[in-house]
Amino acid sequence: MNNSNTHTQRIAKLTFASVYPMYVAKVEKKGRTIGELDQVIEWLTGFDKKKLQDLMEEKATFETFFQGASLNPNARLITGVICGYRVEEIEDPLTQQVRYLDKLVDELAKGRKMEKILRVE
């Protein structure tokens, strides 16, 4: 993974509000719902729909977004390749958390069953 400080800062400064519509478009294009997307985000971060809306209105950066999140303990079970990198091998914690979210959105869009996405043991 590109460990450069520039790359890390670029991700940190992205706003959740700017990326969320892309997540919505991706999952809806594949027949999934915003409700399912929000469920996946809540599983990972602990943020309910109201909190997500507040964060978008505040134009929270990914850095702020994940600082306030209560990352699910099973997030460590998220593995695989996203953007050409294995998520479990990403060293920068913020970049890894953003890629966890990207990976979950990809799995949702690919039609994976919700219990698999949410790592129900």
ZIZI-V598525 format. One record per backbone hydrogen bond with DSSP energy under -0.5 kcal/mol. NH is the residue of the N-H (numbers start at 0). CO is the residue of the C=O. E is the energy in kcal/mol with one decimal. If there is no record, write none. Layout:
BEGIN
nh:NH co:CO e:E
nh:NH co:CO e:E
END
This chain:
BEGIN
nh:2 co:0 e:-0.9
nh:7 co:3 e:-2.0
nh:8 co:4 e:-2.6
nh:9 co:5 e:-2.2
nh:10 co:6 e:-2.0
nh:11 co:7 e:-2.4
nh:12 co:8 e:-1.9
nh:13 co:9 e:-0.8
nh:13 co:10 e:-0.8
nh:15 co:59 e:-2.6
nh:17 co:14 e:-0.6
nh:18 co:14 e:-0.9
nh:18 co:15 e:-0.7
nh:19 co:15 e:-2.7
nh:20 co:16 e:-0.7
nh:21 co:18 e:-0.9
nh:22 co:18 e:-1.8
nh:23 co:19 e:-2.6
nh:24 co:20 e:-2.5
nh:25 co:21 e:-2.3
nh:26 co:22 e:-2.4
nh:27 co:23 e:-2.7
nh:28 co:24 e:-2.1
nh:29 co:25 e:-0.7
nh:30 co:27 e:-1.9
nh:31 co:26 e:-2.8
nh:36 co:32 e:-2.0
nh:37 co:33 e:-3.1
nh:38 co:34 e:-2.0
nh:39 co:35 e:-2.2
nh:40 co:36 e:-2.4
nh:41 co:37 e:-2.7
nh:42 co:38 e:-2.3
nh:43 co:39 e:-2.0
nh:44 co:40 e:-2.9
nh:45 co:41 e:-2.5
nh:47 co:45 e:-0.5
nh:51 co:47 e:-2.6
nh:52 co:48 e:-2.2
nh:53 co:49 e:-2.3
nh:54 co:50 e:-2.7
nh:55 co:51 e:-2.2
nh:56 co:52 e:-2.5
nh:57 co:53 e:-2.2
nh:58 co:55 e:-0.9
nh:59 co:54 e:-2.5
nh:61 co:13 e:-2.5
nh:62 co:11 e:-1.8
nh:64 co:60 e:-3.1
nh:65 co:61 e:-2.7
nh:66 co:62 e:-1.7
nh:67 co:63 e:-1.7
nh:69 co:44 e:-3.1
nh:70 co:68 e:-0.8
nh:71 co:43 e:-2.0
nh:74 co:71 e:-2.3
nh:75 co:72 e:-0.8
nh:76 co:73 e:-2.1
nh:77 co:74 e:-2.2
nh:78 co:76 e:-0.7
nh:81 co:84 e:-2.7
nh:84 co:81 e:-1.9
nh:86 co:79 e:-2.7
nh:86 co:84 e:-0.5
nh:88 co:85 e:-1.7
nh:89 co:86 e:-1.0
nh:95 co:91 e:-2.5
nh:96 co:92 e:-2.3
nh:97 co:93 e:-2.5
nh:98 co:94 e:-2.4
nh:99 co:95 e:-2.2
nh:100 co:96 e:-2.0
nh:101 co:97 e:-2.3
nh:102 co:98 e:-2.7
nh:103 co:99 e:-2.4
nh:104 co:100 e:-2.3
nh:105 co:101 e:-2.4
nh:106 co:102 e:-2.5
nh:107 co:103 e:-2.3
nh:108 co:104 e:-2.6
nh:109 co:105 e:-2.0
nh:110 co:107 e:-1.6
nh:111 co:106 e:-2.2
nh:115 co:112 e:-0.9
nh:116 co:112 e:-2.2
nh:117 co:113 e:-2.7
nh:118 co:115 e:-1.3
nh:119 co:114 e:-2.5
END
